[in-house]
């Protein structure tokens, strides 16, 4: 199986990914050409993004379908960014994939600022698809992704306008950190986690969210140094103890 993305679509999405210092996400339309799914366009939705999440009102999915109504094909692609983190499927990503895939076949691509990407496919069990037969596979990871050359530099201004109109950064009040005789010192604000097709998480959940992300990276074999390089600010802001998390991880999984 392969997913092809027109290069203009790729350039548009990467423009938005590189423009934001927090996660952004959107949808896109896919048209089947000679049995191959091709992403023909992508859009942003109104959202509140942060370094570990974008929040999108579930009603905006209907808006996305309306915005893409004049495009051939169907809205069958969800994309989002991981900023400078590795491209992987977090717990929240997997829940989103399951929800979208349960409604019909869907492709999912995660990008980061390092120009890395990862694509997966999901569909209900035994669903008939208009291209390669994948039934009864529900989730297929590491889908080959190809970019079709096309680009128009004049459209960058249009992409900027869409970004400025629709994307805002969400901030929380900083947590205090105890510094002994020096008392408490406020840490930088931490901003929440991935696609908001689900109920919004409050600040008390951030610690568990970041700890879960750290465990996901450990499960992928990343060293503590690599993890700090990817999400050190989030770890410090959420107050996650990396050494204790590693010990707990080793105790549970014996790696």
N, C-alpha and C positions, 0 to 999 in steps of 0.2 A: 504494500500500500504506500502511496505517496500523496502528499498535499503540496500543491503548487500555489505560490502567492505571487501575484503580479508585483513587479518591483516597485511600482509607484505606491502600492498599498504598503509594502514593506518600508519604504522610505518615509511614508506618512507616519506609520506606527512608531518607527525608531526616532523620528523627530520629536514625537510626544514623549517617548520613553526618556530620551536624553534631555529634554526640557525640564523634566520634573525631578526633584530630589526626594520624591516619595512615590509610592506605587500608584499607577493609573491603569485603567482597564476600559474595554469596550467590546463591541461586537463587529461582525463582518458578514458579508454575503458570499455564498459559494455557488458557483455554476458548474455543472458537470460537462466537461468537454472531452469527448471520445473516451468516456468512462473514467476520467480523472477529475477529482475535485479541485477547482481553482478558485482562490479567494479573489474576488473582483473589486471589493471596496471594504473600507473599515471606518467606523465612526467612534467618537467619544460620546459618553452620556454625562449628564449633570451628575457630579459625584464629589464626595469629600474624601481626599486622599491623605495618606500618612506614610511613614517610612515602612510600615508593615501591613498596610491594608488600604483598599479603596472601598468606600461605601456607596452602593447604588440602590436607589429605591426600586423594589421589585416592579412597581408600575412602569418604571423606565424601560423595561424589556419590551413592553407593548409600544412605547414611544420609539424604541429602536427599530422595531419592525415597520412602524409607520414611516420613519425617516428613510428607510431603505426600500420602500414599497415600489419605487420606480426602477429599481435595479433588477436585471434578470437574475434568476437563481433564488436562493432562500437564505435566511439568516441562520447559519449553521456553524459559525465560528466565534469562539470567545477568546480574546487575547488579554493579557495583562503583563505587568512588568514586575521585576524583583529588584529594581534599582541596581545596586552593586552586588547583591547577593547571588549565590549560585542559582542556576535554573533547575528547579526540582518541583515536585508537587507536595506542597505542605498539606497538613490536615485539612485546612480550610479549602485549599484548592481541590482536594479530592472530594470534599463534600459538594462543592460547586459543580465539579465534573459529573458526579453522580446525579445531581438534581437536573442538570441540563440534559445529560444523556438519557435519563429516564423518560424524557419527553419526545425523544427521537434521536436519530444519529447526529453527532456533534463533533467538531474538531476543536482542540484547545491548544493554544501556543503561549508559552511564557518566554519573555525576552528580558535581557538586562543591558546595562550600559557598556558591558564588555563585548557587545555584539554576539553574545551567546543566545541560543534559543533551544527550545525543546517542545515537541508537539506530541499530543496524544489524541486518541479517538475513543469515543464511547457511544454506546447505543443500547437499547433494551435487548435482553436476550432473545435470540431467534428473529430479530428484526431483519426484514428484507431491505437492502440498501441498493441505490441505483448504480453502484460501481462494484468493486471487488467484494466477493462474498466473505463476510467476516463472522457470520453467525456460527455458533452461539456466543462469540466473544463479546463481553460487555465492555472491557477496557483494554486498549492496546496502546502501549507506551512506545516512545522512541520512533515515532513515525518519520520516515524520510521527508524532508522539507526542501523544496526547490523554489528559487526566486526567479521569476520571469522578468527579463530586462525591459523596463519602461520607466521614465521619470520626466517630470516637468517642473523645473525649478520655480516657475511662477506660482505654483500652487502652495509653496511653503507659507506664504502670507495668509492664505485661506486656512491652512492647518493651525497657524498661530492664533488666528481669530477664534477658531473653534475651541482651542485649548483654553484661551483666556476667558471665554464665555462660560465654559462648563466645569473647569477644574479649580477646586479650592483646597487648601491644606487645612487639615483638622489638627488643632493643638489642645493638649491637656495642661492643666496647671502642673508645675514640676513637683516631684516628690522631694522631701528633705532627706539628706543623708547625714548620719551622725559622725562627727569628727572629734570625739572625745572632748577635751577641754575647750575646743573651739566651737562646740555646739553643733547645730545643724547647718548644712549648706545645701542650697537648692541645686538639683541637677537639671540639665537641659530638659525641656519638655519632650515627652514621648508621645507619638502619634500612632493610632491603632492599626488594624489588620485587614485583610483581603476583600474580595468581592461581597458587597452587602446584599446578596439575595436572601440573607438570613438575618435574624434579629441582631441589632447593634450590640456590641459588647461594651460593658462599662469599664472604667479604669481598673477596677479590681481584677478584671480578667487578663490584663496585659501581661502580668508576671507569668501566668500559665501559658499564654500565647507564645511569648518569647522563649520560655523554657522548652515548649514543644518544638519550636523551630530549631533550637539548638540540638535537641535530641534527634530531629530529622537529619541534621547535618552530620552528627556523630554516626548515625546509622549508615550514612553514605561513605564513611571512612575519613572524613575531614579531621585534621588535627585541631587542637585548641587554638593554635596560632592562626590557622586558616579561618576558623570560625570567628575569631576576634577581628580578623581583617575584613570579613564579610559583613559582620553586624555588631561590631564592638560597641558603637554608640547605643544601640537598642539594648544590648545586654547590660551595660552600665546603668542606663536610665531606668530599666525595669527592676534593677537590683538582683539579677540572676547571678548566683555564684557558680562560675564555670567549673571550678575544680570539684565542688560538691555535686554538680550535675553530672560530670564525667564519672565520678565515683558511683553515683546512683545508677547510671547507665550501665556501667561495667558489672555492677552487682545484679542488675536485672537481666542483662543479656549475655554476660560472660564474654564480652569481646575484648 
